[in-house]
Amino acid sequence: MSTYSHDISTYQQQLETGFRLLRFPSSLEIEYRDLHRANNKVRQWASIAIGLITLISLIPIDVQDMPERIKGLYYLIRVAVAIPLLVMVFSFHFIPSMIRFIQPASVMAILWIGVGNVVLDVASAHVSFNFAYEGVFIVIMISLFMAGLRFQIACVGPIIIVLSTWVATQYFLPESRHTSLKLFYITAISFCGMVGAYTIEYQFRKSFIQHAIVQHMAIKDGLTGLFNRSEAMNKLSFLLDYARREQKPITLLLADVDHFKLYNDHYGHLKGDECLRLIGQALQGCCKRPLDFAARMGGEEFLMVWFDSSTEDEGNLSQQVHQAISALAIPHDASKTDPLVTLSAGFSTSIPTHDNTINQLINAVDEALYHAKNTGRNRTAVAS
């Protein structure tokens, strides 16, 4: 499953704004291109295979009755360069450092084959040989639909092929009805293909945005933007296995907003939602490293997980959480503990063994949380 790293509002705003120029803001564009590259590997391999099979299959047909004067040029364009180019592009898929060059290298191969076809057509006309120019249609279709190229890059090949054909018909090919029709058909197929390619990529981008929104709704809490309970359990399961394998400590903090029912009764549910949203942002700010995360477990209960925290960190993590909530300075006139919104929390740090389960870890911090509540609230109790 793809990882969508932006907040759900980023995708929702982009969907509303639109993308008629087939371009997202830079960070979102990078995310889309990574997904596009991953999803188009099979298409790219297939297009290269089709290109190679087509080129090799056409060799005996093309050279049949071909004058010797242009056979050398034909072998240079089709055999000596085009086939090695396609093999090179195919090999880039298996070299991590070369993956970013796949699209420009694909365009280079398409241009060489397409423009080479125009050159062979011109050379054949000068020796009164009827070279089959229709092969350029296959090149255009592969460029626009099968090569897995983004729209702007996919259009480079057809546009240059059309321009090359126009130059050839104006200056190098004999003026005739056949020549005019050749230019018309190549131009029409390129134009129709580009319209189709634009529509397809627009739908791909729309699907990317919609899928990101759906995935966020599946794993994120709609109010706070934190992970929901289900995703928190999935991530905790992964970290628990990782911590066992690497013998690293895993730290949990289960927190509950003090007297939150009284807050809702006093200020109303809209204010209560805003309070939870601000608390969620504050807790997320306490997760500094890639594997750390915060989640809303339900209602006013939150879970925080830190992976491989140092001994010095362990003494400060819960303190940082309380300081982050205190810094919000959210009034709570109905509180029996403090005039501002506060948290009670249960805290535990351990290097898990194979006997430890997620339920044991959660139960331990849950018991510590209730101990914190029963001993005055606005504090953290450490699990035994």
N, C-alpha and C positions, 0 to 999 in steps of 0.2 A: 504494500500500500504506500502511496506517495505521502511525503511529509509536507504539510502546508505550514509554513513558519510564521505567517502574518496573522494579525488579529482578524477575527471574522468581519469586523467593520470595514477593513481594507478591501476585502473581496466584494462586500455588499455595495460599497461606494463605487467600485470599479464597474460593477454590473449596471448600476444606475447611470454612471457617466458614459459608458459605452467605449468602444475601441475600434471605430471605423477605419482608422489608419493602421490597424493590426499591430498596435504597440501599447504595452503597459508601461507604467513607471519603472525605472531601472531595476529596483530590487525584485519587483513582481515579475518583470520580464526575464530576469535570470532564473527565477524559480520555474517559470513556464518553459523556458528553453531546456532546462535540465530534464523536465518531465517529457517534453517533446522528443528530445534525443533518445531517452530511454524507451519510449513507446514506439519509436520508428526504426529500431534496429532491424526487425524482420523485413519491413518494407524496403529498407536500404539494401540488405543482403539480396533480396529477391530481384530488385531492379538491376543490381550489378550482375547477378547471374543471368538475367534475361538479356542484358546488354552484351555480355560475353557470348552467350549462345547465338544471339542474332548475328553479331559480327562474324563469328566463325562460320556460321551456316551460310552467310551471304557470300563468303569469299569465292567458292567455286562457281556460284551463279553470276557474280559480278564480273569475274575475269573471263568468263566464256565469251569468246569473240572480241575481247577487249584488245585494242591496238597496243603493240609493245611500247609505243612512245609514252603511254600513260600508266602502264602497269607498275613501273617503278614508283611513281607518285602514289598510286593506289596502295601498294604494299607499305610505303612509308607511313601514310596517314592511318590506314586501317590496322595494319599488323605490327609495325615497328613501334608505334607510339600509343594508339588507342587501347589495345589489349593490355600492355604493361600499365597504362594509367588506371584502368579499371581494376586490375589486380592490386595495384598500390592502394587505391581507395578502400578496397575490401580489407586489406591487411591493417589499415588504420583502426578498424574496429577492435583489434586485439592488442593494440599498443596504447596504454592509458594516456601517455604524454601526447599522442597524436589524435586523440578523439576530437579535440576542438578544431582540427583541420579537416574533418570529414566533409563538412558542407562546402567550404571553398574548393577543396580538391575535387568534389563531385561536380561542381560547376565547371572547373577546368576541363574535366573529362568530357562533359556534355558539350562545351564550347568547341573543343578540339574535334569531336565527332561531327557535330552539326555544321560548323563552318568548313570543316574538311570536306563534307558532302557537297557544299556549295562550290568549293575549289575544284573538286573532281568533276562536277557538272560543267563548269566553265572549260576545264581542260578537255573534257570529252567533246564539247561543242566544236572546239577548234580542230578536231580530227574526225568530225562527222560521225561520232559515236553517240548513241542514245543511252546516256547513263541514267539509271533509275533514281531520280531525285526524291521519290516518295518516301524513301527511308528516313528522311528528315522528320516526317510526321511522327515516327516512333520515338525519335530523340526528344521532340517537343512534349509528347505525352509522358514519357518517362520523367522528364525534368519537372513537369508541373504536378504530376499525380503519384508517381511510383517511387521517386527517389527519396521521399521523406524530407524534402527541403522546406524551409519556411518560405512563405509566399514571396517576400521581396527577393530572396536569393533564387528561388525557383524561376522567377521571371527573367533573370539576367540572360540565361541561355536562349529562350525563345525570342527575346527582343533583339539580341545581337544577330541571331540567325535571320530574322526578318530584315534587319538592316543590311546584312551581308548579301542576302538574296536581292534586295532592291538595288544595291550597288552593282551586283553582277548583271542584273537585267538591264540596267541603264548603260553600262559601259563595256561589258564583256560578252554578253550573250546576244545572238542575233534577234532583232526586233521581229516578233511574230505573235500570233494569237496564243500559241503554246507557251511562250515565255511570259506573256501577260497573265494567263491563267495560273501558271506556276506561282508567280508572285501573289496573286489573289488568294489561292488556296492556302499557301503557307501563312500569309497574314491572317486570314480568317480563322484558321485552326488555332493559331497562337492566341488571337484575341479571345475566342470562345474558351480556350483552355485556361487562360488567365482569369477570366470571369469565374469559371468553375473552381479554380484553385483558391481564389479569394473567398468564395462562399464556403468552401470546405474548411479553410483555416479559421474563418470567423466563427464557424460552429465549434471547431476544436477549442478555440479560446473561450467561447461562452461555456462550453462543457467543463473546461478547466476551472473557471470561476464558480460555476454551480456546484461542481463536485467538492471544491474546497469548502464552500459554505455548508454543504450537507455533512462533510466529515467533521467540521468544527462543531456542528450541532450534535453530532453523535458522541464526541469525546469531551466537549467543553460545556461548562455550566453557562447557560444563556445570560444570567445576570452578572456574574463576576468575571467571566472569561477564563476562570481557572478550570483545570481538569475536573470532570465530574467523578462521582464515586466509582463508577465502573472502570473508567480509564485509569483512575488512581490505583485501583487494585491490580490492573494489568501492569502498570509501570512498576509498582512495588514488587510484584512477583518477579519481574525481570531483574530489578536491582537486588532482590534477596538472593536469587541464584548467582548473580555476578559477585555479590559480597562473599558468599560462601566459597565460590571458586577462587577468588583472589585474596580471601582472608582480609577483607577491608571492613571497617566499621560502617554501620548504617544508623542514622539518627532519625528518630520520628518525634514530631510534636503534634499532639492532637489538642486543638483549642476550641473554646466555646465562648461566644460573646456573653458577657455577664448581663443578666436581667434583660435579655433582648425582648421578651414578651412585654415587659413593662415599657420598653422603648417604643414598640409598635403601638401599644395602647395609648401612650402619651402623645406621640408625634404622628401616628398614622402609618399605614403600610407603604406608602410611596417614599416617605422619609426612611422607613426601615430598609427598603430596597436600596436606596442611595447609600445608606450606612454600610450595608453588606458589600456593595460595589467598591466603596472606598477602602474597606478593610481588605478585600481581595487584592486590590492594587498594591496595598502596603505589604501584604504577605508575599506577593509575587516579587516585590522589590528586595526581599530578603533571600531570594534564591539567586545566587551569583554565578553558579557553575552549570555547565550543560546538563548534568544528570540530576541536579536539584530540582524539585518542583513543589508547587502548592496546589491543593485541590479543595473543592467544596464538597463535603461529605453529605450535606443535606441540612436544610434549615440554616441555623447560625453556627454550624460546626465545620471546622476546617482542619485539614491535615497538611503538614509540611514534612518533607523528606529531604535529608541531606546525605549525600554519599561520600564516604571516605573523608569525613571531617577530621581535622587534626585535634589533638588534645586541647590546644589553646582555643580552638573554635568552639568546642563542646561547651565550654564555660560561658561563651558569649552568645550563642545562637538564640537561646530563649530570651536573653536580655535584649538582643537586637529586635526580636519580634515585639516585645512590650514597648520598646522605645519607638518603633515604627507606628504602633497604634496610638501611643501617647502623642506623637507628633501630629496626628490627624486632628486632635483636639475637638472631637465631635461631642457636643453637649449631650448630657443624659441626666436631665433633672429628676427623672423618676428612679434613678439608680439608688440602691441602698448601700452601694459600695464606694462610689466616687462620682463627682459631678460630670465626669467625662466618660465616654465609652471605654470599657476595658475588656481584657480577655483573661480567662482562666485556662490553664494548659497542663497537659501531662507530657512528660519528656522521657525519652530513653535512648541510650546509645549502646550498641553491642556489635560484636563480630559474630554473625549468626552461624550456627552449626546446622547439620542436616536434620537435627531434631526440632529446630525452630520453624514455625509456620507463620504465615501472614496473620492468621487469627490470633496466635499467641502474642505477636508484636502489637497488634491493634488493641487487644484486651489489656495488655500491660499498660499502655499509655492511657487507655480509657479509664482504668482504675486510678491511675495517677491524676487524671483530670478531675475525677469526682473527689479525690482527696483534696485537690487544690480548691475546689468549690466549697467543700465542707470546712475548710480552715481559713476562710476569709475572702476568697476570690481575688482577682487581680494579681495572680501569682502563678508560678509554675512549680509543680511537684514532680520529682524525679521518680520514675518507676523503680521498684525494688528488683 
